[in-house]
Amino acid sequence: MKVDFEKGLYGKIYLGKGGAAMKEEITEILDRLMTGELSEYYVKNEDFMEFREVLVKREDFKYFRGIGQRGGDVLYQYLKEPRS
């Protein structure tokens, strides 16, 4: 895992975890985006579905913006105003 607090958190910090442990880790990442502790978070293509599953269940789902990257990866940011 590579941590760069100016740019965000990169890598698979929940690699090897499953079920509830993985979902807790994703929730922590999303909470850190929400509070501004992370400015963005890069999700690899192979982790997208697990990450999205947790994201869409949040009440503040519309505040997250996912920017598609080459190869199917997604860069997530938290917005000050919800998407339409």
Helices and strands as residue ranges (DSSP letters): E 2-4, E 8-10, H 19-35, E 41-43, G 45-47, H 48-55, G 61-63, E 64-68, G 70-72, E 74-78
